[in-house]
Amino acid sequence: MTPPPLSVIGSDLVRELGNHLWQSTLFAGVAALLAFTLRKYEARIRYWVWLAASVKFLIPFSLLIAFGAHLMRPNPPTESQTTVYVAVDEMSQPFTMSNEPAVSAPAQPAAYILPRVRLLDVLAVIWLCGFFVVLAYRCLQWHGIAKAIRNSEALYKGREIDALRSLEWAAGIPRPMRVVSMSDSMEPGVFGFLRPVLLWPRGISVHLDNAQLEAVIAHEVSHVQRRDSVTSAIHMLVEALFWFYPLVWWMEKQLVKERERACDEAVLDLCNRPKEYAESILKICEFCVESPHPCVSGITSADLKKRIGHIMKEQWRSQLSWRKKLLVGAVGLTAFTVPMVIGVAQSALHSLSQQSPATTPATVSLNNVLGTWQGTMHTPGGHDQRLVLKIVDDKTGGLSAELYNLDQSGPPISDSSVSFENGTLRFVNDFPGLKYQGKMSADGKEIRGIMTPIAHPQPVPLELERATLETEWATPAAPAPIQAMALDAKPGVEVATVKPTRPGTRMFMLMIRGSDVVVQNFSLTNLIKFAYQVQNQQIFGAPSWMDSDKWDIEAKPDVPGTPSVEQEREILQKLFAERFALKIHDETREMTGYILTVGKSGPKMTKSVDASLPPNFYMQPFGVLHVQHATLGDFTRALRQNVLDRPVVNQTGLTGKWDFILRFDGTPYESQFPGMPAHPLAADDTNAPSLFTAIHEQLGLELKAQKMPVPVLVIDHVEKPSPN
């Protein structure tokens, strides 16, 4: 097949760009008309209208039409077209060339095509230069402010900090903002996306009374609450891509105007003191210049005279009723869904015109996936793992599955949910956390997909093959059930292995496997915290290696049966004395601790199905705590021993065992994971709430500080363990 000439490709690109600019301009015109209609209503509504118009520049209608067509999975189109498609295309793509056959003409020499190609090349180079100039200019501005922040003094106390913390709490912002003192000429502003910083000009506070200072800071808190830095960055990307189009620069002015008015409305809703607020803006203008970067959300932006007039007017805006809000949302949604509906309609008509009953694909039955599937997973660390997935009928019309890892000890992993639809297999285990999704081949002999293992957050390709009686890998037989250890038993250690954790290990665990105590990637300090039910501030006299050195331990008790949690602690205590030569004594001192109670909304956790199982705790990555078969006493001990730096007491009064997953900001600092290095967070947890907020919102509990007498543990002697 002969490739099309470069002139045709270039013409196609220009035509597609023309269509996209036409569609985006039309969309912006509708947005302008809608914003004018809503001029007497809340500014935040008009801001989102203009932002939708900005985002439209990043989403071509042709992409939405293609997505809608993909939803119907049509057969390849034939040459036949209907007049419906032609009418739609001519309306949405005015720059599309006619599909009528061209009159044949004599072939043109290469010299005729060459100037057109060169012109397109020149235009492409000009666009690239403009794109990189705008992008570099923004990056230099960003870098300059970031450098100034690094060289500036942080503020930790004063009227500014008190007002900021109070307003953050009122706005529901979980993570406190950092405040830095900047140049006198720079106006107050907010800088940054994930961890915004409040820029506060030196000396401005002396010119503002308490009400004015609070109003200025409330304006900046409103910017943070609205995520204005993120939305400004989106439009800056639009400006970089379409720098040659004046409309996008005019839209920036509309966005800034409505953004500042929206923050003005938020401040007036909060304090309802228009005179003090207007005076505070004028004083800022008197002593400072405008913010130096579009991503720094300041206070003096937009048309100042009109803003002051709006602020001082009483009843200067009307509330949008829910019916009108629904109408505005429907208009915006329609603009994005209509192209997809067009794609779906085109695809459906194509399918109806071309597909015969003989070519209709048969529905894939659940029976097709029953059986044994096996394959080798190549992990990023270079350790191959042989996996066997056994899928059976659960006798209720669904599926049940178990996953065996032949290269790791332990029982198989059962599914929390498993499904097979349209040839796609999905296996999910919620605890400790594993997912697989793959597509079955046409012959039903292979499933190719992606596994997200426990120890490797990044997805790993995994290809499974259907096993036969001759090729099936042998799986370990189910272990005989182990009886619980006698409650009055005082177990010791029959045999134990203690070895340093392999460098680079990220997963850590402390659990009962059968009758054995299994530890991975734990420091001696953390193990002592568990065994003696203390935490960092309750341990005195510990050498530094107790925190820094990590250990893998397997200890077999000298009494048969599965030990209870208390017996597990006894085993570890005797192990410390034998292998670490640990000697301690107890004291009592007063210090601050935490009290766990039930919140006003009641608990939001799930009761464990099998309360006879021992508690399990697993954290991967830091800030995602999986809890299973645990009482709230177990949970408070886990917080005390592994997360917080002080005692935690359970006063919820709730009984029984619970299952839940707690997602919070796992960044180590002075009071949380103290002394531990920073750990990478999950991609979807970079904006996770604080531990206290997460416990309240996700578990329905409250964690509060309180003074109390606390037992402490003093280490008299300890040694690194002897070789196995």
N, C-alpha and C positions, 0 to 999 in steps of 0.2 A: 504494500500500500504506500503510495507516494504521500509524504507529509505535506501539509499546506504551506504555501510560501509565507515568508516572514511578514509580508505586507498584510496578508489576510489575518494572521495572528494578532498583529498590532492593531488592525482595524477592529477586531473583536474586543480587544482590551479597552480601546477608546470608547467603543459603543457601550460596553458594560459599565464603564465609569460614568458615561453620560446618563445612562438609565438610572444608576444608583444616585447620582447627584440630583436628578430630576425628582425621583421618589422622595429623597430626604428633604429637598426643598419644599415639596408639596406637604410633607408631614410637618415641617417647621411652620409652614403657613397656617395649617390647621391648629398647631399648638399656639401660635400667636393669636389667632382668632379666639381660641378657647380661653387663653390667659386674659384677653381684653374683656371677654364676657364675665370672667370671674374677678374683675378688678376690685370689686367691693367686698370680696370675701378674703379668707385667710391667705396670707402670702405663701405659706408652706404648700398649699394646693397648687398655686401657680408655679412654684419652684419645681415641683415634681413633674408638672406638665413640660416645662422647658428641659428638664433633665431627660425625660423620655425622648424629646426631639433630638437631644444630643446623642443619646445611645443609639438612635436610629441610624446615625451616620456609620456606626460600627457593625450594623446588621443589615446586609442587603436583602431586599424582598426576595430575590432569586434564591437565596439560601433558605428562607422560610418556605418557599414554594417547593424546593427540592426536599426539605424535611417532611413536608406534608405528603409529597408523593412517595417518600420512602416508607411512611407509615402503612401504606397500602401494599407495599412490596409488589409492584406491577411487573408484568413481563416486559421485555425490551420493546419499545414502540416501533411500529411500522411507519411507512411513509404517509399513511392516511392520517389526516388531521380533521378536526371538526371546527365549524365556524365559531363555537364557543371559545376555544383556545385562542383563535386569531383575534377575536374581539378583546379578550382580557389582555393578551400580550401587547396589542396596539395601545391600550389605555395605560398600562403600567410601564411599558418600555417604548417610549416615542422614538428612541434612536435605533430600534431594531430594523434591520434591512428587510425588504420584502422577500418572501419565500417563493415568489413566482420565478419560473425558469428564466434565466438570462439569455438574451439573444447572443448567439455565438459571434465572436469577433476574432480577428486575426491575433495570433499570439504576439505579445509585446516583448521587445528585447529586454534583457536584464537591466540595461541602463535606465529603463523607464521606471522600474520598481525600486531601484536603489535609493533615489532621493527620498521617497516616502519612508523607507525603513530608517534612513539616517535621521529624518525629522523626529520619528517616534523615539529613537534612541536618545536624541538630544533632550526631548521632553522628559524621558524617564530619568536621565541624569540630573536634570534641573530639579525634578520632584525629589529625588533622593537627597540632593544637596540641601534643599529647603527643609526636608524632614529632619536630617541630622543636625542642621543648624538650630532649628527650634528645639529639638530634643536636647542638644548639648547646652543650649542656653538655660533651659529649665534645670538640667542636672547641675550646672554650675551654680545657679541660684540656690538649689537645694543643698549642695555641698557647702556653700558659704554660710548658710544659716546653721547647718549641722556643726560646722567647725566653730562658729561663734558660741553655740550652746556648750560644746565641750570645753571651751575656754572661759566659760562664765561661771559665776558663783551660784550654787544651789541654795534656795531658801527653805528653811525647815520650821521657822516660827515667825509670828507676827500677825497683824490683822489680816493680811492677804491669805495666809495659810488657814487661819480660823474660818474665814468666810468661804474659802474654796472647799474645805472639807465638809462644811455644813451644806453647801449647795450640791456637792457631789452626792451626799447621802440623800438629799431631797430628790435629786434627779435619778437615783438608782444606778449610779455608775459604780461598779464593784471595785475597780482598781484605782487607787489614788493617783492623781496626776503629779508629776514632778514639776517644780516651779524653779525657774532660773532667772537671775537678775541680768538684764540686757542693757544695751546702750540707751542713754536718755532719749535719743531721737526716735527710737523704734516704739511703735504703739504696742499695747498689749495684744497678744495673739496666741493661737494654738498651732503647734507644729507637730506633725507625725501622724502615722496611721494606727499602728497596733498599740503603741505606748505614747499617747500624745503628751506633749510638754507645754506648760503654760509659760510664755515669754512675758516677763514683767519688767518694764523700764525702770531703771534706778531713779529714785527721787520722785516718782509720780504719786506715791501714796500720800506724801505730805500735802498735796494739793487737793485731795479728795477726802470728804468726810465719810463716815461709816456707811451711810445709805448709798452715796455715789460709788464708793469702792465695791460694795456688794452688787450694785447694778452692773458695773463693768465686768466683774468676774462672772456674774450670772449669764451675761451675754456670751462669754467664752465657753462656759460649761454647756450652754445650749448648742454651740458649734460641735462640741465633742459628742453630745447626746444624739445629734442629727447625723453624725459621721460626715461632716462637710468636707473634711480633708480628703476623704476617699472619693466623694462625688466630684470634687474639684479636679482631682487627678484624672478621673475618667474623661472630663471635658478637655483637659490639657492634652490627653492622647488624641482626641478628636482634632484638636488644633494642630498637632504635629503632623497627623496624616493628611489633613485637608488645609494646610497652611495657606494655600493659594486661593481659598474660597472665602470672601469677606463675610459671608453669612455666619460662619462658625465663630468669628471674632466678635460680631455683634451679639450673638447668643451668649457669649461669656458675660457681657455687660448685663444682660437680662438675668442670668443666673446669679450674679453677684448681688444685683439689686434685690431680687426676691429672697435670696439667702439672708441678707442682713435684715430685711423687714421681718422675715420669719423669726429670727432671733430676737428682734425688738418685741414682737408679739409675745414670745415666750417669757421675756423679762417682765413685761407689763402684767402678764397673767400671774406671775409669781409675786411681784412686789406691789403692783398697782400704784406706783409713784412716778407718773410721767414727767413731772417737773424735775425731780432729782435725777432721773435717768437722762433727760435731755441735757441738763447741766453737766453731767459726767461726760457725755460725748463731746460737748463743746470744750471742756477742759482738756480732754485727751487731744483734741485737735490743736489746742493752744500750745501744748508742750511736746507733741510728737508728730511725726510724719506718717504717711500711710504705710501699711504693711508692705515689705519689700518682695513678696513672693505670693503668687495666687494660692499656693497650698498653705500659707499662713493665714488662718481665718482670723481677721482682726475685728475692729469695732467701728472704724471711721470710713469703711468702704461705701460705695454707691453714692447717689446724689444726696449730699448731707442736708441741703435746704429742704428738700421734699421729705426726707426722713424725719427731721425735727418737726415739720408740720404735721405729719401723720401721728407722731408720738404725742403731740400736745392736743390733738383733737379728741374729744370724747366720743365714744361709740363710733370709732373711725373704721371699724370693719364689722361685717356680718358673719354669723356662723353658718357654715354650709350644712344644710339638713342632710340626713342620711340618704334620702332619695336622690339628692343632687350629687352627693359623693358617689353613690352607686352609678349614677349616670356618667360622671367623669371617668370613673374606673372602667366602665363599659366601653367608652370611646377609645381609651388607650388600649384596652385589651383587644378591641375589634381591629385596631390598626395592625396588630401583630398576628392575630389569628386568621384574618381574612386571607392573607397569602398562603397560610398552611391549608385552609379549607379549599383554596383554588388548587393547590397541589394534590390534595386528597381527591377532589372531584376529577381532575385530569387523569389521575392514576386509575380511579375506579372506572371511568369511561373507557380508558385504554384497555383495561383488563376485560371489561364486558365485551368489547369489540373484537378481542383477539383470543380470549381464553375459551377453550371448549371443555366439556365435562371430562374428556379423556385426559386433559393435561392438568386438571385440578389436583394439587398435592393432597395426599391422604393424611388424615389426622394421625399424629404420632401417638401411640398408645403408651400408657404407663408400663405395660408389660415389656416394652422394648428395652427398658433400662434395668429391669430386674436381673440380679446375678452378681457376679464378682468382677470388679474392675481393678487393675493394678498398673503401677507405673513408678518411675524413679524421678524424684524431685531433686534438682540440682540447686542447692542453696547458695547464696552469695559468698558464704565462707568456704565453699569448695567441698562441703560434706554432703555426699549423695545420701538420700534417704528413700528406701523402698516403702511405698505406701500401697495398701490394699483397702479398697472400699467395697463393702458388702451391702447390697441394697435388696430389701425384701418387702413384700406386701404387708402392711400393718393391720390387715383384716378389717379396716374401716373405710376402704376406698382410697387410702393414701399410701405413703411410703415411709419406711424406716431404714436407717442406715447406720453403720459403724465403720470407723476409719482406724486401721491398724498401721502403726509405724514399726516395721520389722527391725529397724536399726536403733530403736530406743526401747528401754524397758517400760513397763507400765501397762495398764489396761487399755482397751480400745476407746476411742473418743466417739461418744454417741451424738446423734444430731439433736439440735434444738429445733431445727426445721429442715426439711428436705423436700424438693419439688422437682418435677420434670414437665415442662410445658414447651410446646413448639420446638422440641428437640434440644432444649437447654436444661441442663442439670444444675441445680443450686443446692449446695450443702452448707449449713450454717451451724456452728457450735458457739453458744453465747459464753460459756465458761469452760476453759479459761479464755477462749476467743479464737476462732478459726473459721475461714470462709473459703469456699471453692465454687467457681462457676465455669461451666464449660459447655461447648456445643458438640452434639453427636454428629459423626460423619454420616453420609448418605447411606453407606452400607451397614451402619449400626455396629461397627467393630471398634471404633475409637471415639474418645471424648477429649477434645482439646480445649484447655481453659487456663484459668489463673487461680493460684492458691495464695492466700495471705496467711502465712504461718504465724505461730505464737511468737517465736523468737526473732522474726524478721518482718518488721512492719511493711517493707516494700513487697509488692506482689511478685510471685515467682511463677513462671510458666510450668504447667504440669499436663502431660499427655497420658491418659489412661487407656489401656487396651482391655477388651473383654477377654476374661480368662476362661479357658476350657479345663476339663478334668486333667488333661495332660500338662497344661502350661501353668495352672494355678499355683501360686506360691503358698507354702504352708504358713498358717497363722498360729500363734500360740493358743493353746487351749485355755479356756476360762479358768482362772485360779479358783481353788476351793475356797468357800467363804471362811473368813477368819473370825473366830469368836472374840468378843471384847475381853480385854484383860480384866482380871478380877479387881473390883473396886478397892479392896483393901490391900492390894499388892503394892510393894515398894520396889519398883524395878531398878536394876542397875544396868551396866553395859556389859554385854557378853563379848562383843567384838565391834570395833569401829575403825573406819578409815577417815583420816583427816588430811586434806591436801590443799595447797593454794589454788584459788580459782584461776582458770586460764585467762590471760590478758585479753581484753576485748569482749568478754562475756557481758551481755546486757541484761539477760533475764535473771531474776533472782526469785528464790522460793524457799519456804519452810513448811513442810507438810509431812503427813503420815502416809507411807506407802506400805500397805499390808500391816506388818507390825513394826517396821523400821521407821526411824526418824531420818528424814532426808533434808539436807540443807544445801543450797546452792547460792554462791555469790553473796555471803553474809560476812560482815565484820564481827569480831568477837564482842564489840560493844553492843551491836544490835542483837546478838544472840543472848547476851546477859540481860538486856532490856526485856526480852521475851521470857527468859527462864525465871527471872526474879521479879517480873512485873514492875519494872521501873523505866525511866527514860533518861535522856542525857543529863539533865540538870540534877538528877538524883544519884549520879555516879561520880565519885571523887577518887582521885589518885590514879587514874588510868593513864598508862603510857600512850604516846601518839600512835604506835603501830596497831593498837586495838581498834582504832577508827579507820586507818588506811589499808591494812591488810585484809583481804577477803578470803573466805574459806569455803570449800565443798566438803560436806560431812555426810557419812552414812553410818548410823549407829543401830545395832541390833540389840534389843533389850534381853536380859537374862530370864525374863518371865514371858511365857507364851501369851498371845492375844494382842489385839489392837489397843494401844494405850490411850487413855483419855488425855485431855489437854494438860491436866494437872500432872499426870504421870509422864507426859512428854517433857514437862519442865524438870521433873525430878531426874529423868535420864540425862538431860543436857547439863544440869548442875553437877552430876557425878562425872560426866564426861569432862567438864571444865577442870574439876579437881584432879582427874587422872592424867589428862593429856596437856592441859595448860598450867598445871600446878597452881590453880587459883585459890587464894585465901582472902576472905572478906570479913567485915563486921558491920553491924547496923547502927544507925543513929537516927534522930528525928529533928527536922528543921522546918521553919515556916517559910512558905513560898507561894506564889500565885499558881493556881491550877484552873482547869476548865470543868464546867458542869454541863452534862448533856441532858436536855429535857425535850418533851414533846411540844411541837409548835401548835399554833392556834388552829391550823387547818388539819391537824392529825397526821399520822404516819402515811407515807406514800410508798412504802416498800412492799415486797411480795413475800408471803409466808413460804417457808421451805416445804417442799412436798414430802421429803423424807427427813424427819427430824432426828433420826438415829445416826446419820452420817456426821463425821467430825467436821469442824469448821475449816474452810479453805479461804485464803486471801491471796490475791495475785494482782500485781501492779505492772502493767506494760502498755504504754510507756508511763513515765512519771506523770501523775495527775489523773490516771484512769485506774481506779481501784475496783477490782472485781471481788465481791464478797458472796460466799455461798455457805449455807448451813451454819450460820453464825448467830449467836445471841447478841443483844446490844452490849452486854458486858464484854463479849469477845471483841466487838467492834471498838469500844472505848479503849480496850487494852491495845488493839492494833494501832489506833491513833497515837496513844501514849508511847508505844514502843518504836514506831516506825515513821511517824509523820511529825508530830508536835514535840516541843522541847520541854513540856511540863505535864504534870499528872492530869488525867481525864477521868471524871467520875460519872457513872451512869445513874441518873435519877429520872429516867423516863417511866419506870414502872411497867414497861412492856415486857411480856414474857414470850417464850418460844424462840424459834430460829427463823432467820430471814435471808432472802436473796436480793441483791441489788448491785448496781454498778454506779459508782460515784465519780463524776468527771469534774475536776477542779484544776486551778492553775498550779501545776506541779513544779514551778520554779523554786529551787532551794534558796532560802534566805535565813536570817538570824533565828526566826521562830519556827520555820518549817523546813524539814530535812536539813537541820543545822549541820554545817561542816561538810556537806556533800557537794561535789562538783555539779555544775549546771548540766542538765540532761536535755536531749532533744524532745520536743513535745510532738504529739500527733498533729497532723496537718489541720484537722478539724477542731483542735483544742487550743489553738494559739490565742483565742479570745475567751478562754474558759473563765468562769467566775472564781472568786477566792474560795478557799475551803469552807469558810463560815457561811457564805452565800449559797454554795452548792449544797451543804447539809440542810439548809433551810428550804431551798427551792426543790431539790430533788428527793430528799428523804422525809420532809415534813418535820424535821427536828430543829432544835436550837442549841448552839454551843456558845456558852458565856464564861467570862473570866471571873475568878473568885479566890480570895485568900484562904489558905488552909494549912494545918500542920501536915508535913509530908515526911514519910520515912525515906532515908537515904542509905546508900550502900557505899562503903569505903573499902577500896582495894588495898590490901596489905602486901600481896605478892602475886605476880603472874609471869608466866614465861611463854615464849612461842612453843608450839606443840612439838613433841618428839616425832621422828619419822615413823611411818606406819610399819 
